[in-house]
Amino acid sequence: MDKKEILDKIEYVICCVGAFASKYSLTNAQAYAYLRRFSGIDFLIDCYSAEHTLSIDDAVDDIQSICLRNGGRIL
């Protein structure tokens, strides 16, 4: 993986965390902690090649679903 690809993934994850935080009225730190705990961040990184082709709103919906499956409670 080259440096540009790593930076693109980081930027994408940051964007998704911010969108998730906004949608659910959380701080960025709270959103990151929640997504980290319930595998949302791992999903974004592992599925980056497909997820980054979708809208940010779709990605937020996807990570919300993943977190629910892994014990998260944010609806």
N, C-alpha and C positions, 0 to 999 in steps of 0.2 A: 504494500500500500504506500503510495507516495504522499508527500507532505500536503499537496493540494487536496487530495481525497480526504485526508484526516481533518484538515481545516474545514472542508465542506460539511463533513459529518458533525463536527463540533458546532458549527454555525446552525445547522439544521436542528440539532437537539436543543440548543439554546432557544431558538425560535419556537419550537413546539412546547417547551417548558413554559415560556412566557405566555403563549396562547392558552395553554391549559390553566395557568394561574389566573389569567383574565376571565376565562369562561366560568371558573368555579370560585371566583373572589378570594383567591389565595395570594400570598406573597410568592415571589419567585422561589425563595428558599423553601417555603412550605410545599410548593408544587414539586420541586426537585426531590425533596425528601420522600414525599408520597410516591412519586413515580419510580424512584430508586428502590423503595421498600417493596413495591408491588410489581416490579419487573417492567414497567413502562419504558424506562430508559434503555434497558437491555433489548427490548423489542425494537425500539427506534434504531438502535445501532445494528442489530442483527438483520433487520428488514429494510435497511436504508435504501437499497437499490430499487425496491418497489414503492416504499412509502414516500420517498421524496418526489415521486411523479404525481402524487395526489395533492389535493389542496391541504393547507394547514388544518382547516376545519375537519376534513376527513381523517387526518392523522391524529388529531385530538380525540375524535370519536373512537378511533382504533385503540389508542393507548388507554382510554377510559375503559373500554371493554376488556382489554388485557388485565388491567388492574383489578376490575371486578372479579374476573376469573381467578385471580391470585389472592383474594381476600380483601381487596379494597372496598370501601363503602361510599365513595363519592359518586353521586348520581347526578 
